[in-house]
């Protein structure tokens, strides 16, 4: 069983491997019952959003993590990946600006992830 912190690192590194932009991790343990962490990032094209999503799902499977639902992949604008303790939001850049989840979850502390990204 992988810890939620290890799953967070795996997720951030996978997103970074596909050049996801402005990767942000929020610690929602004290705020939400849904998960321990939210990861928010974006790509600049539907193709990149799809590549980021596939990389995260593939790395999770390799680590033995049960991937719950993956919503929105066919549209490539906002993909939600349910990894249990970590929920990942992969946006197309314009959609990220519009929905502004960072503001919605502004009570959640940011997780320091700089050592995991290039």
Biopython code that builds the backbone (N, CA, C, O; Angstrom):
import numpy as np
from Bio.PDB.StructureBuilder import StructureBuilder

atoms = [
    (1, "UNK", "N", (0.850, -1.196, 0.000)),
    (1, "UNK", "CA", (0.000, 0.000, 0.000)),
    (1, "UNK", "C", (0.881, 1.241, 0.000)),
    (1, "UNK", "O", (1.738, 1.405, 0.869)),
    (2, "UNK", "N", (0.672, 2.087, -0.951)),
    (2, "UNK", "CA", (1.452, 3.316, -1.101)),
    (2, "UNK", "C", (0.841, 4.415, -0.228)),
    (2, "UNK", "O", (-0.381, 4.545, -0.155)),
    (3, "UNK", "N", (1.690, 5.200, 0.431)),
    (3, "UNK", "CA", (1.186, 6.290, 1.272)),
    (3, "UNK", "C", (0.638, 7.415, 0.390)),
    (3, "UNK", "O", (0.976, 7.514, -0.790)),
    (4, "UNK", "N", (-0.197, 8.246, 0.970)),
    (4, "UNK", "CA", (-0.742, 9.354, 0.187)),
    (4, "UNK", "C", (0.367, 10.332, -0.215)),
    (4, "UNK", "O", (0.294, 10.942, -1.282)),
    (5, "UNK", "N", (1.386, 10.483, 0.628)),
    (5, "UNK", "CA", (2.514, 11.363, 0.294)),
    (5, "UNK", "C", (3.309, 10.801, -0.887)),
    (5, "UNK", "O", (3.702, 11.551, -1.781)),
    (6, "UNK", "N", (3.547, 9.491, -0.893)),
    (6, "UNK", "CA", (4.268, 8.860, -2.006)),
    (6, "UNK", "C", (3.444, 8.934, -3.289)),
    (6, "UNK", "O", (3.990, 9.141, -4.372)),
    (7, "UNK", "N", (2.140, 8.766, -3.163)),
    (7, "UNK", "CA", (1.252, 8.879, -4.330)),
    (7, "UNK", "C", (1.254, 10.309, -4.863)),
    (7, "UNK", "O", (1.225, 10.525, -6.075)),
    (8, "UNK", "N", (1.287, 11.270, -3.970)),
    (8, "UNK", "CA", (1.371, 12.672, -4.382)),
    (8, "UNK", "C", (2.653, 12.906, -5.182)),
    (8, "UNK", "O", (2.617, 13.516, -6.250)),
    (9, "UNK", "N", (3.772, 12.428, -4.671)),
    (9, "UNK", "CA", (5.043, 12.609, -5.376)),
    (9, "UNK", "C", (5.018, 11.929, -6.743)),
    (9, "UNK", "O", (5.456, 12.509, -7.737)),
    (10, "UNK", "N", (4.505, 10.701, -6.791)),
    (10, "UNK", "CA", (4.406, 9.971, -8.060)),
    (10, "UNK", "C", (3.582, 10.770, -9.071)),
    (10, "UNK", "O", (3.949, 10.868, -10.242)),
    (11, "UNK", "N", (2.493, 11.327, -8.619)),
    (11, "UNK", "CA", (1.584, 12.086, -9.482)),
    (11, "UNK", "C", (2.254, 13.350, -10.016)),
    (11, "UNK", "O", (2.188, 13.647, -11.209)),
    (12, "UNK", "N", (2.897, 14.085, -9.118)),
    (12, "UNK", "CA", (3.563, 15.327, -9.519)),
    (12, "UNK", "C", (4.681, 15.038, -10.514)),
    (12, "UNK", "O", (4.821, 15.740, -11.516)),
    (13, "UNK", "N", (5.479, 14.002, -10.239)),
    (13, "UNK", "CA", (6.579, 13.660, -11.144)),
    (13, "UNK", "C", (6.051, 13.216, -12.517)),
    (13, "UNK", "O", (6.623, 13.571, -13.547)),
    (14, "UNK", "N", (4.964, 12.442, -12.525)),
    (14, "UNK", "CA", (4.379, 11.982, -13.795)),
    (14, "UNK", "C", (3.872, 13.169, -14.611)),
    (14, "UNK", "O", (4.085, 13.228, -15.822)),
    (15, "UNK", "N", (3.208, 14.110, -13.953)),
    (15, "UNK", "CA", (2.715, 15.302, -14.655)),
    (15, "UNK", "C", (3.889, 16.106, -15.207)),
    (15, "UNK", "O", (3.850, 16.589, -16.338)),
    (16, "UNK", "N", (4.924, 16.239, -14.397)),
    (16, "UNK", "CA", (6.095, 16.996, -14.825)),
    (16, "UNK", "C", (6.796, 16.316, -16.005)),
    (16, "UNK", "O", (7.319, 16.993, -16.890)),
    (17, "UNK", "N", (6.806, 14.990, -16.016)),
    (17, "UNK", "CA", (7.431, 14.248, -17.119)),
    (17, "UNK", "C", (6.797, 14.587, -18.465)),
    (17, "UNK", "O", (7.460, 14.514, -19.499)),
    (18, "UNK", "N", (5.533, 14.952, -18.457)),
    (18, "UNK", "CA", (4.838, 15.315, -19.696)),
    (18, "UNK", "C", (4.695, 16.833, -19.825)),
    (18, "UNK", "O", (3.837, 17.337, -20.550)),
    (19, "UNK", "N", (5.554, 17.540, -19.103)),
    (19, "UNK", "CA", (5.649, 19.004, -19.178)),
    (19, "UNK", "C", (4.350, 19.731, -18.798)),
    (19, "UNK", "O", (3.994, 20.745, -19.398)),
    (20, "UNK", "N", (3.662, 19.198, -17.806)),
    (20, "UNK", "CA", (2.493, 19.913, -17.286)),
    (20, "UNK", "C", (2.962, 21.266, -16.754)),
    (20, "UNK", "O", (4.075, 21.397, -16.245)),
    (21, "UNK", "N", (2.107, 22.251, -16.880)),
    (21, "UNK", "CA", (2.473, 23.600, -16.464)),
    (21, "UNK", "C", (1.842, 23.955, -15.121)),
    (21, "UNK", "O", (0.751, 23.500, -14.777)),
    (22, "UNK", "N", (2.570, 24.782, -14.379)),
    (22, "UNK", "CA", (2.097, 25.336, -13.107)),
    (22, "UNK", "C", (1.474, 24.245, -12.220)),
    (22, "UNK", "O", (0.323, 24.355, -11.795)),
    (23, "UNK", "N", (2.251, 23.202, -11.954)),
    (23, "UNK", "CA", (1.764, 22.106, -11.105)),
    (23, "UNK", "C", (1.659, 22.619, -9.677)),
    (23, "UNK", "O", (2.580, 23.242, -9.149)),
    (24, "UNK", "N", (0.518, 22.343, -9.069)),
    (24, "UNK", "CA", (0.248, 22.804, -7.718)),
    (24, "UNK", "C", (-0.367, 21.652, -6.926)),
    (24, "UNK", "O", (-1.244, 20.947, -7.425)),
    (25, "UNK", "N", (0.090, 21.468, -5.704)),
    (25, "UNK", "CA", (-0.485, 20.443, -4.832)),
    (25, "UNK", "C", (-1.062, 21.125, -3.598)),
    (25, "UNK", "O", (-0.400, 21.943, -2.958)),
    (26, "UNK", "N", (-2.290, 20.782, -3.278)),
    (26, "UNK", "CA", (-2.982, 21.348, -2.124)),
    (26, "UNK", "C", (-3.230, 20.257, -1.093)),
    (26, "UNK", "O", (-3.686, 19.164, -1.430)),
    (27, "UNK", "N", (-2.933, 20.556, 0.148)),
    (27, "UNK", "CA", (-3.186, 19.632, 1.248)),
    (27, "UNK", "C", (-4.603, 19.896, 1.747)),
    (27, "UNK", "O", (-4.858, 20.894, 2.422)),
    (28, "UNK", "N", (-5.519, 18.996, 1.409)),
    (28, "UNK", "CA", (-6.928, 19.206, 1.765)),
    (28, "UNK", "C", (-7.385, 18.283, 2.894)),
    (28, "UNK", "O", (-8.583, 18.102, 3.108)),
    (29, "UNK", "N", (-6.425, 17.702, 3.615)),
    (29, "UNK", "CA", (-6.781, 16.744, 4.679)),
    (29, "UNK", "C", (-7.709, 17.335, 5.728)),
    (29, "UNK", "O", (-8.615, 16.648, 6.199)),
    (30, "UNK", "N", (-7.506, 18.586, 6.103)),
    (30, "UNK", "CA", (-8.346, 19.181, 7.136)),
    (30, "UNK", "C", (-9.590, 19.861, 6.588)),
    (30, "UNK", "O", (-10.384, 20.418, 7.346)),
    (31, "UNK", "N", (-9.761, 19.816, 5.271)),
    (31, "UNK", "CA", (-10.827, 20.582, 4.635)),
    (31, "UNK", "C", (-11.842, 19.703, 3.915)),
    (31, "UNK", "O", (-13.033, 20.011, 3.892)),
    (32, "UNK", "N", (-11.370, 18.612, 3.330)),
    (32, "UNK", "CA", (-12.225, 17.783, 2.485)),
    (32, "UNK", "C", (-12.164, 16.323, 2.918)),
    (32, "UNK", "O", (-11.117, 15.824, 3.330)),
    (33, "UNK", "N", (-13.289, 15.660, 2.818)),
    (33, "UNK", "CA", (-13.326, 14.223, 3.079)),
    (33, "UNK", "C", (-13.024, 13.421, 1.822)),
    (33, "UNK", "O", (-12.872, 12.201, 1.880)),
    (34, "UNK", "N", (-12.936, 14.115, 0.671)),
    (34, "UNK", "CA", (-12.728, 13.449, -0.611)),
    (34, "UNK", "C", (-11.352, 12.820, -0.742)),
    (34, "UNK", "O", (-11.216, 11.714, -1.266)),
    (35, "UNK", "N", (-10.334, 13.521, -0.267)),
    (35, "UNK", "CA", (-8.965, 13.085, -0.507)),
    (35, "UNK", "C", (-8.031, 13.782, 0.474)),
    (35, "UNK", "O", (-8.445, 14.663, 1.228)),
    (36, "UNK", "N", (-6.759, 13.372, 0.452)),
    (36, "UNK", "CA", (-5.730, 14.048, 1.245)),
    (36, "UNK", "C", (-5.119, 15.209, 0.475)),
    (36, "UNK", "O", (-4.786, 16.249, 1.042)),
    (37, "UNK", "N", (-4.980, 15.005, -0.836)),
    (37, "UNK", "CA", (-4.336, 16.026, -1.673)),
    (37, "UNK", "C", (-5.084, 16.219, -2.982)),
    (37, "UNK", "O", (-5.666, 15.285, -3.533)),
    (38, "UNK", "N", (-5.051, 17.448, -3.462)),
    (38, "UNK", "CA", (-5.480, 17.771, -4.818)),
    (38, "UNK", "C", (-4.239, 18.207, -5.577)),
    (38, "UNK", "O", (-3.423, 18.974, -5.066)),
    (39, "UNK", "N", (-4.105, 17.718, -6.787)),
    (39, "UNK", "CA", (-3.064, 18.194, -7.679)),
    (39, "UNK", "C", (-3.766, 18.898, -8.830)),
    (39, "UNK", "O", (-4.706, 18.366, -9.420)),
    (40, "UNK", "N", (-3.298, 20.103, -9.143)),
    (40, "UNK", "CA", (-3.864, 20.896, -10.230)),
    (40, "UNK", "C", (-2.724, 21.265, -11.169)),
    (40, "UNK", "O", (-1.670, 21.737, -10.741)),
    (41, "UNK", "N", (-2.957, 21.039, -12.458)),
    (41, "UNK", "CA", (-1.955, 21.411, -13.452)),
    (41, "UNK", "C", (-2.667, 21.634, -14.777)),
    (41, "UNK", "O", (-3.874, 21.419, -14.889)),
    (42, "UNK", "N", (-1.906, 22.071, -15.786)),
    (42, "UNK", "CA", (-2.533, 22.236, -17.091)),
    (42, "UNK", "C", (-1.556, 21.967, -18.220)),
    (42, "UNK", "O", (-0.335, 22.005, -18.066)),
    (43, "UNK", "N", (-2.167, 21.694, -19.365)),
    (43, "UNK", "CA", (-1.435, 21.557, -20.613)),
    (43, "UNK", "C", (-1.937, 22.615, -21.568)),
    (43, "UNK", "O", (-2.970, 23.242, -21.332)),
    (44, "UNK", "N", (-1.199, 22.811, -22.654)),
    (44, "UNK", "CA", (-1.550, 23.885, -23.583)),
    (44, "UNK", "C", (-2.286, 23.410, -24.826)),
    (44, "UNK", "O", (-2.576, 24.197, -25.727)),
    (45, "UNK", "N", (-2.586, 22.115, -24.867)),
    (45, "UNK", "CA", (-3.367, 21.579, -25.982)),
    (45, "UNK", "C", (-4.121, 20.358, -25.472)),
    (45, "UNK", "O", (-3.777, 19.794, -24.434)),
    (46, "UNK", "N", (-5.146, 19.957, -26.207)),
    (46, "UNK", "CA", (-5.895, 18.763, -25.816)),
    (46, "UNK", "C", (-4.987, 17.532, -25.850)),
    (46, "UNK", "O", (-5.118, 16.628, -25.025)),
    (47, "UNK", "N", (-4.072, 17.511, -26.809)),
    (47, "UNK", "CA", (-3.127, 16.394, -26.919)),
    (47, "UNK", "C", (-2.226, 16.318, -25.684)),
    (47, "UNK", "O", (-1.966, 15.230, -25.171)),
    (48, "UNK", "N", (-1.750, 17.470, -25.207)),
    (48, "UNK", "CA", (-0.896, 17.466, -24.022)),
    (48, "UNK", "C", (-1.687, 17.080, -22.774)),
    (48, "UNK", "O", (-1.181, 16.342, -21.928)),
    (49, "UNK", "N", (-2.909, 17.564, -22.651)),
    (49, "UNK", "CA", (-3.767, 17.187, -21.517)),
    (49, "UNK", "C", (-3.937, 15.666, -21.500)),
    (49, "UNK", "O", (-3.861, 15.041, -20.442)),
    (50, "UNK", "N", (-4.165, 15.081, -22.660)),
    (50, "UNK", "CA", (-4.316, 13.632, -22.777)),
    (50, "UNK", "C", (-3.023, 12.908, -22.394)),
    (50, "UNK", "O", (-3.063, 11.888, -21.706)),
    (51, "UNK", "N", (-1.881, 13.431, -22.837)),
    (51, "UNK", "CA", (-0.593, 12.802, -22.517)),
    (51, "UNK", "C", (-0.303, 12.865, -21.021)),
    (51, "UNK", "O", (0.176, 11.889, -20.444)),
    (52, "UNK", "N", (-0.589, 13.999, -20.391)),
    (52, "UNK", "CA", (-0.394, 14.135, -18.942)),
    (52, "UNK", "C", (-1.282, 13.130, -18.207)),
    (52, "UNK", "O", (-0.830, 12.434, -17.298)),
    (53, "UNK", "N", (-2.534, 13.068, -18.609)),
    (53, "UNK", "CA", (-3.491, 12.148, -17.987)),
    (53, "UNK", "C", (-3.022, 10.703, -18.115)),
    (53, "UNK", "O", (-3.014, 9.960, -17.134)),
    (54, "UNK", "N", (-2.636, 10.309, -19.315)),
    (54, "UNK", "CA", (-2.193, 8.930, -19.548)),
    (54, "UNK", "C", (-0.962, 8.591, -18.711)),
    (54, "UNK", "O", (-0.866, 7.495, -18.159)),
    (55, "UNK", "N", (-0.029, 9.524, -18.619)),
    (55, "UNK", "CA", (1.200, 9.280, -17.841)),
    (55, "UNK", "C", (0.881, 9.078, -16.365)),
    (55, "UNK", "O", (1.429, 8.178, -15.729)),
    (56, "UNK", "N", (0.004, 9.903, -15.819)),
    (56, "UNK", "CA", (-0.374, 9.778, -14.407)),
    (56, "UNK", "C", (-1.059, 8.436, -14.165)),
    (56, "UNK", "O", (-0.733, 7.736, -13.207)),
    (57, "UNK", "N", (-2.004, 8.078, -15.026)),
    (57, "UNK", "CA", (-2.736, 6.809, -14.873)),
    (57, "UNK", "C", (-1.774, 5.625, -15.018)),
    (57, "UNK", "O", (-1.851, 4.670, -14.245)),
    (58, "UNK", "N", (-0.876, 5.681, -15.997)),
    (58, "UNK", "CA", (0.090, 4.592, -16.204)),
    (58, "UNK", "C", (1.002, 4.420, -14.999)),
    (58, "UNK", "O", (1.221, 3.299, -14.540)),
    (59, "UNK", "N", (1.535, 5.526, -14.482)),
    (59, "UNK", "CA", (2.442, 5.453, -13.323)),
    (59, "UNK", "C", (1.702, 4.943, -12.086)),
    (59, "UNK", "O", (2.274, 4.208, -11.280)),
    (60, "UNK", "N", (0.449, 5.326, -11.934)),
    (60, "UNK", "CA", (-0.345, 4.846, -10.803)),
    (60, "UNK", "C", (-0.542, 3.332, -10.914)),
    (60, "UNK", "O", (-0.379, 2.609, -9.932)),
    (61, "UNK", "N", (-0.891, 2.860, -12.105)),
    (61, "UNK", "CA", (-1.060, 1.415, -12.316)),
    (61, "UNK", "C", (0.238, 0.665, -12.015)),
    (61, "UNK", "O", (0.219, -0.373, -11.354)),
    (62, "UNK", "N", (1.368, 1.196, -12.503)),
    (62, "UNK", "CA", (2.671, 0.561, -12.257)),
    (62, "UNK", "C", (2.973, 0.452, -10.763)),
    (62, "UNK", "O", (3.618, -0.500, -10.324)),
    (63, "UNK", "N", (2.507, 1.426, -9.988)),
    (63, "UNK", "CA", (2.746, 1.431, -8.543)),
    (63, "UNK", "C", (1.711, 0.605, -7.784)),
    (63, "UNK", "O", (1.756, 0.527, -6.556)),
    (64, "UNK", "N", (0.785, -0.007, -8.508)),
    (64, "UNK", "CA", (-0.235, -0.826, -7.868)),
    (64, "UNK", "C", (-1.373, -0.035, -7.264)),
    (64, "UNK", "O", (-2.110, -0.543, -6.419)),
    (65, "UNK", "N", (-1.521, 1.202, -7.691)),
    (65, "UNK", "CA", (-2.589, 2.063, -7.187)),
    (65, "UNK", "C", (-3.855, 1.802, -7.989)),
    (65, "UNK", "O", (-3.828, 1.752, -9.219)),
    (66, "UNK", "N", (-4.946, 1.638, -7.288)),
    (66, "UNK", "CA", (-6.225, 1.463, -7.971)),
    (66, "UNK", "C", (-6.709, 2.825, -8.454)),
    (66, "UNK", "O", (-6.933, 3.737, -7.658)),
    (67, "UNK", "N", (-6.862, 2.947, -9.748)),
    (67, "UNK", "CA", (-7.351, 4.193, -10.333)),
    (67, "UNK", "C", (-8.868, 4.130, -10.332)),
    (67, "UNK", "O", (-9.468, 3.225, -10.912)),
    (68, "UNK", "N", (-9.479, 5.104, -9.672)),
    (68, "UNK", "CA", (-10.940, 5.162, -9.638)),
    (68, "UNK", "C", (-11.459, 5.614, -10.987)),
    (68, "UNK", "O", (-11.245, 4.950, -12.001)),
    (69, "UNK", "N", (-12.117, 6.706, -10.995)),
    (69, "UNK", "CA", (-12.677, 7.212, -12.249)),
    (69, "UNK", "C", (-11.731, 8.205, -12.904)),
    (69, "UNK", "O", (-10.965, 8.900, -12.237)),
    (70, "UNK", "N", (-11.807, 8.250, -14.213)),
    (70, "UNK", "CA", (-11.119, 9.275, -14.997)),
    (70, "UNK", "C", (-12.213, 9.952, -15.817)),
    (70, "UNK", "O", (-12.755, 9.368, -16.755)),
    (71, "UNK", "N", (-12.525, 11.174, -15.455)),
    (71, "UNK", "CA", (-13.643, 11.893, -16.077)),
    (71, "UNK", "C", (-13.136, 12.996, -16.990)),
    (71, "UNK", "O", (-12.206, 13.717, -16.629)),
    (72, "UNK", "N", (-13.728, 13.137, -18.155)),
    (72, "UNK", "CA", (-13.449, 14.249, -19.042)),
    (72, "UNK", "C", (-12.331, 14.018, -20.046)),
    (72, "UNK", "O", (-11.995, 14.920, -20.812)),
    (73, "UNK", "N", (-11.752, 12.825, -20.053)),
    (73, "UNK", "CA", (-10.606, 12.577, -20.928)),
    (73, "UNK", "C", (-10.968, 12.724, -22.404)),
    (73, "UNK", "O", (-10.142, 13.165, -23.204)),
    (74, "UNK", "N", (-12.173, 12.365, -22.761)),
    (74, "UNK", "CA", (-12.573, 12.437, -24.176)),
    (74, "UNK", "C", (-12.685, 13.877, -24.682)),
    (74, "UNK", "O", (-12.581, 14.116, -25.885)),
    (75, "UNK", "N", (-12.894, 14.823, -23.789)),
    (75, "UNK", "CA", (-13.021, 16.220, -24.209)),
    (75, "UNK", "C", (-11.697, 16.975, -24.157)),
    (75, "UNK", "O", (-11.491, 17.903, -24.939)),
    (76, "UNK", "N", (-10.798, 16.598, -23.254)),
    (76, "UNK", "CA", (-9.483, 17.212, -23.196)),
    (76, "UNK", "C", (-9.445, 18.629, -22.675)),
    (76, "UNK", "O", (-8.478, 19.351, -22.919)),
    (77, "UNK", "N", (-10.485, 19.045, -21.957)),
    (77, "UNK", "CA", (-10.525, 20.407, -21.410)),
    (77, "UNK", "C", (-10.282, 20.419, -19.903)),
    (77, "UNK", "O", (-9.562, 21.274, -19.386)),
    (78, "UNK", "N", (-10.896, 19.457, -19.203)),
    (78, "UNK", "CA", (-10.703, 19.325, -17.754)),
    (78, "UNK", "C", (-10.850, 17.848, -17.449)),
    (78, "UNK", "O", (-11.939, 17.286, -17.570)),
    (79, "UNK", "N", (-9.755, 17.221, -17.054)),
    (79, "UNK", "CA", (-9.782, 15.801, -16.727)),
    (79, "UNK", "C", (-9.600, 15.663, -15.220)),
    (79, "UNK", "O", (-8.700, 16.264, -14.634)),
    (80, "UNK", "N", (-10.456, 14.873, -14.608)),
    (80, "UNK", "CA", (-10.356, 14.575, -13.191)),
    (80, "UNK", "C", (-9.952, 13.113, -13.057)),
    (80, "UNK", "O", (-10.596, 12.224, -13.613)),
    (81, "UNK", "N", (-8.871, 12.876, -12.309)),
    (81, "UNK", "CA", (-8.376, 11.523, -12.083)),
    (81, "UNK", "C", (-8.504, 11.227, -10.595)),
    (81, "UNK", "O", (-7.909, 11.918, -9.768)),
    (82, "UNK", "N", (-9.273, 10.209, -10.255)),
    (82, "UNK", "CA", (-9.479, 9.816, -8.864)),
    (82, "UNK", "C", (-8.508, 8.698, -8.512)),
    (82, "UNK", "O", (-8.670, 7.558, -8.946)),
    (83, "UNK", "N", (-7.495, 9.042, -7.715)),
    (83, "UNK", "CA", (-6.526, 8.041, -7.252)),
    (83, "UNK", "C", (-6.735, 7.721, -5.774)),
    (83, "UNK", "O", (-5.832, 7.223, -5.102)),
    (84, "UNK", "N", (-7.922, 8.010, -5.282)),
    (84, "UNK", "CA", (-8.216, 7.738, -3.873)),
    (84, "UNK", "C", (-7.749, 8.891, -3.001)),
    (84, "UNK", "O", (-8.454, 9.889, -2.856)),
    (85, "UNK", "N", (-6.557, 8.758, -2.415)),
    (85, "UNK", "CA", (-6.027, 9.803, -1.529)),
    (85, "UNK", "C", (-5.589, 11.055, -2.280)),
    (85, "UNK", "O", (-5.417, 12.117, -1.681)),
    (86, "UNK", "N", (-5.411, 10.928, -3.578)),
    (86, "UNK", "CA", (-5.002, 12.075, -4.403)),
    (86, "UNK", "C", (-5.996, 12.223, -5.557)),
    (86, "UNK", "O", (-6.258, 11.277, -6.300)),
    (87, "UNK", "N", (-6.531, 13.414, -5.684)),
    (87, "UNK", "CA", (-7.413, 13.742, -6.807)),
    (87, "UNK", "C", (-6.631, 14.693, -7.708)),
    (87, "UNK", "O", (-6.086, 15.695, -7.245)),
    (88, "UNK", "N", (-6.581, 14.369, -8.991)),
    (88, "UNK", "CA", (-5.803, 15.170, -9.927)),
    (88, "UNK", "C", (-6.739, 15.880, -10.903)),
    (88, "UNK", "O", (-7.656, 15.277, -11.462)),
    (89, "UNK", "N", (-6.488, 17.161, -11.090)),
    (89, "UNK", "CA", (-7.231, 17.970, -12.057)),
    (89, "UNK", "C", (-6.236, 18.393, -13.131)),
    (89, "UNK", "O", (-5.304, 19.151, -12.860)),
    (90, "UNK", "N", (-6.436, 17.901, -14.347)),
    (90, "UNK", "CA", (-5.586, 18.286, -15.471)),
    (90, "UNK", "C", (-6.439, 19.140, -16.404)),
    (90, "UNK", "O", (-7.393, 18.657, -17.013)),
    (91, "UNK", "N", (-6.085, 20.389, -16.504)),
    (91, "UNK", "CA", (-6.859, 21.335, -17.298)),
    (91, "UNK", "C", (-6.166, 21.666, -18.609)),
    (91, "UNK", "O", (-4.951, 21.524, -18.743)),
    (92, "UNK", "N", (-6.959, 22.108, -19.571)),
    (92, "UNK", "CA", (-6.451, 22.890, -20.689)),
    (92, "UNK", "C", (-6.277, 24.287, -20.096)),
    (92, "UNK", "O", (-7.091, 24.708, -19.275)),
    (93, "UNK", "N", (-5.240, 25.006, -20.494)),
    (93, "UNK", "CA", (-4.914, 26.291, -19.874)),
    (93, "UNK", "C", (-6.078, 27.243, -19.703)),
    (93, "UNK", "O", (-6.256, 27.814, -18.627)),
    (94, "UNK", "N", (-6.879, 27.428, -20.753)),
    (94, "UNK", "CA", (-7.997, 28.370, -20.690)),
    (94, "UNK", "C", (-9.049, 27.934, -19.668)),
    (94, "UNK", "O", (-9.628, 28.763, -18.965)),
    (95, "UNK", "N", (-9.286, 26.637, -19.597)),
    (95, "UNK", "CA", (-10.281, 26.118, -18.650)),
    (95, "UNK", "C", (-9.805, 26.325, -17.214)),
    (95, "UNK", "O", (-10.605, 26.623, -16.327)),
    (96, "UNK", "N", (-8.502, 26.165, -16.989)),
    (96, "UNK", "CA", (-7.973, 26.351, -15.642)),
    (96, "UNK", "C", (-8.228, 27.779, -15.164)),
    (96, "UNK", "O", (-8.654, 27.996, -14.030)),
    (97, "UNK", "N", (-7.965, 28.738, -16.029)),
    (97, "UNK", "CA", (-8.210, 30.134, -15.670)),
    (97, "UNK", "C", (-9.684, 30.372, -15.351)),
    (97, "UNK", "O", (-10.016, 31.087, -14.406)),
    (98, "UNK", "N", (-10.556, 29.773, -16.141)),
    (98, "UNK", "CA", (-11.994, 29.972, -15.965)),
    (98, "UNK", "C", (-12.490, 29.400, -14.635)),
    (98, "UNK", "O", (-13.207, 30.078, -13.899)),
    (99, "UNK", "N", (-12.111, 28.159, -14.324)),
    (99, "UNK", "CA", (-12.638, 27.495, -13.119)),
    (99, "UNK", "C", (-11.901, 27.903, -11.853)),
    (99, "UNK", "O", (-12.489, 27.884, -10.772)),
    (100, "UNK", "N", (-10.642, 28.268, -11.959)),
    (100, "UNK", "CA", (-9.860, 28.798, -10.843)),
    (100, "UNK", "C", (-10.032, 27.998, -9.545)),
    (100, "UNK", "O", (-10.395, 28.557, -8.510)),
    (101, "UNK", "N", (-9.773, 26.700, -9.609)),
    (101, "UNK", "CA", (-9.907, 25.845, -8.426)),
    (101, "UNK", "C", (-9.001, 26.275, -7.292)),
    (101, "UNK", "O", (-9.334, 26.090, -6.121)),
    (102, "UNK", "N", (-7.862, 26.846, -7.632)),
    (102, "UNK", "CA", (-6.940, 27.297, -6.586)),
    (102, "UNK", "C", (-7.625, 28.291, -5.654)),
    (102, "UNK", "O", (-7.416, 28.263, -4.441)),
    (103, "UNK", "N", (-8.443, 29.167, -6.228)),
    (103, "UNK", "CA", (-9.158, 30.146, -5.405)),
    (103, "UNK", "C", (-10.260, 29.454, -4.602)),
    (103, "UNK", "O", (-10.469, 29.765, -3.429)),
    (104, "UNK", "N", (-10.958, 28.521, -5.234)),
    (104, "UNK", "CA", (-12.027, 27.800, -4.554)),
    (104, "UNK", "C", (-11.502, 27.059, -3.321)),
    (104, "UNK", "O", (-12.179, 26.990, -2.295)),
    (105, "UNK", "N", (-10.292, 26.507, -3.431)),
    (105, "UNK", "CA", (-9.680, 25.744, -2.346)),
    (105, "UNK", "C", (-8.568, 26.537, -1.669)),
    (105, "UNK", "O", (-7.584, 25.959, -1.206)),
    (106, "UNK", "N", (-8.720, 27.859, -1.609)),
    (106, "UNK", "CA", (-7.651, 28.713, -1.078)),
    (106, "UNK", "C", (-7.376, 28.482, 0.412)),
    (106, "UNK", "O", (-6.334, 28.906, 0.912)),
    (107, "UNK", "N", (-8.286, 27.824, 1.125)),
    (107, "UNK", "CA", (-8.049, 27.502, 2.535)),
    (107, "UNK", "C", (-7.030, 26.372, 2.695)),
    (107, "UNK", "O", (-6.475, 26.186, 3.777)),
    (108, "UNK", "N", (-6.787, 25.628, 1.632)),
    (108, "UNK", "CA", (-5.876, 24.485, 1.694)),
    (108, "UNK", "C", (-4.430, 24.956, 1.547)),
    (108, "UNK", "O", (-4.110, 25.719, 0.636)),
    (109, "UNK", "N", (-3.557, 24.497, 2.452)),
    (109, "UNK", "CA", (-2.146, 24.880, 2.317)),
    (109, "UNK", "C", (-1.507, 24.245, 1.084)),
    (109, "UNK", "O", (-1.831, 23.121, 0.699)),
    (110, "UNK", "N", (-0.594, 24.994, 0.482)),
    (110, "UNK", "CA", (0.179, 24.462, -0.639)),
    (110, "UNK", "C", (1.215, 23.475, -0.111)),
    (110, "UNK", "O", (1.765, 23.656, 0.975)),
    (111, "UNK", "N", (1.470, 22.438, -0.886)),
    (111, "UNK", "CA", (2.509, 21.467, -0.555)),
    (111, "UNK", "C", (3.753, 21.851, -1.344)),
    (111, "UNK", "O", (3.667, 22.157, -2.533)),
    (112, "UNK", "N", (4.896, 21.836, -0.695)),
    (112, "UNK", "CA", (6.162, 22.160, -1.352)),
    (112, "UNK", "C", (6.551, 20.994, -2.275)),
    (112, "UNK", "O", (6.837, 19.893, -1.804)),
    (113, "UNK", "N", (6.558, 21.245, -3.584)),
    (113, "UNK", "CA", (6.830, 20.173, -4.557)),
    (113, "UNK", "C", (8.028, 20.483, -5.451)),
    (113, "UNK", "O", (8.299, 19.732, -6.387)),
    (114, "UNK", "N", (8.745, 21.561, -5.187)),
    (114, "UNK", "CA", (9.806, 21.989, -6.102)),
    (114, "UNK", "C", (10.869, 20.922, -6.324)),
    (114, "UNK", "O", (11.443, 20.848, -7.411)),
    (115, "UNK", "N", (11.143, 20.098, -5.326)),
    (115, "UNK", "CA", (12.176, 19.066, -5.496)),
    (115, "UNK", "C", (11.722, 17.929, -6.418)),
    (115, "UNK", "O", (12.539, 17.108, -6.836)),
    (116, "UNK", "N", (10.435, 17.879, -6.735)),
    (116, "UNK", "CA", (9.900, 16.819, -7.594)),
    (116, "UNK", "C", (9.755, 17.246, -9.046)),
    (116, "UNK", "O", (9.502, 16.406, -9.910)),
    (117, "UNK", "N", (9.907, 18.527, -9.330)),
    (117, "UNK", "CA", (9.719, 19.017, -10.696)),
    (117, "UNK", "C", (11.025, 19.559, -11.257)),
    (117, "UNK", "O", (11.873, 20.076, -10.529)),
    (118, "UNK", "N", (11.162, 19.425, -12.574)),
    (118, "UNK", "CA", (12.406, 19.861, -13.229)),
    (118, "UNK", "C", (12.464, 21.372, -13.318)),
    (118, "UNK", "O", (13.435, 21.923, -13.837)),
]
sb = StructureBuilder()
sb.init_structure("model")
sb.init_model(0)
sb.init_chain("A")
sb.init_seg("    ")
for serial, (resi, resn, name, xyz) in enumerate(atoms, 1):
    if name == "N":
        sb.init_residue(resn, " ", resi, " ")
    sb.init_atom(name, np.array(xyz, "f"), 0.0, 1.0, " ", f" {name:<3s}", serial, name[0])
structure = sb.get_structure()
